[in-house]
Amino acid sequence: MTSELDALRARIESALDAHLPASSNLSPTLTDAMRYATLSGGKRLRPLFLCATCTAVGGDARTALAPACAIEFLHAYSLVHDDLPAMDDDELRHGVPSTHIRFGEATAILAGDALQALAFRTLADAPDVTATARLRALTLLADAAGWNGMVGGQSLDLEAERRRLELPELAALHGAKTGALIRAAIQIGAIVGDPDLSDEVFDGLGEFAGQVGLAFQVVDDVLDITATTDALGKPAGSDIKAGKSTYPGLLGLDEARAYAESLLQSALALHAKLPLQHSLLADLAVRSVRRVF
């Protein structure tokens, strides 16, 4: 299924380019920064998960492209802000200078703000999605991004620097900071693909997403130790430098790897029980966990 996923990613890249503003008479620097932050690289896992879920429940990938762009705009905004000196203070992202290094801190903050607004506008205007499905999707995206989701997780991450979190706290942190947006991507894809999807399948997809999201983060922690800056496209060893609690730090490197694999196997078992039309979601789960960068 690799070729199918690669073709889908190419469609997502084209859609991102189309949905981003090409220029602005008001502030061309701002739109340049928005495009830079979004189009300079990335795995596109969240929009891939959204599109794959949409077609897995019987929907059309074309219907999923605008919602997929919305989820990636929100993710891009979060990375711009996370890289700021007041947050994680990272000067490299996707192998190129972070947005605040390229454009300055003020423009980076505003580009992140604008990408967040664009995310919700893109989802609100998504063609061929029923009004009820759009409203439900908007609620899911807002909840995933907000105080009890991604932003809340980032806040806890900053507060927890230089102190040891136990495993339940660490899981809660990453379930919000990383997992919430992955879950939203999958569940929005399900709603877009089949607005009448049963609660049982919707909840099952949410459980699948939770396992994959946590496994993804465990692997991220492992790669921060084992991979190089060139391979990651961002500074290696940044978690240790910031004094963050990580899964390798709490479990050891080998146990953290084993834990990620066990989460993946749990996700695949959940996937096997769901009435889906293809295996792209499972393939994406494997790709996102058994990765080397």
Buried (B, 14 or more C-beta within 10 A) or exposed (E): BEEBBEEBBEBBBEBBEEBBBEEEEEBEEBBBBBBBBBBBEBBBBBBBBBBBBBBBBEBEBBBBBBBBBBBBBBBBBBBBBBBBEEBBBBEBBBBEBBBBBBBEEEBBBBBBBBBBEBBBEBBBEBEEBEEEBBEBBBEBBBBBBEEEBBBBBBBBBBEBEEEEBEEEBBBBBBBBBBBBBBBBBBBBBBBBBBBEBEEEBBEBBBBBBBBBBBBBBBBBBBBBBBBEEEEBBBBBEBBEEBEBBBBBBBBEBEEBBEBBBEBBBBBBEBBEEBEBEEBBBBBBBBBBBEBEE
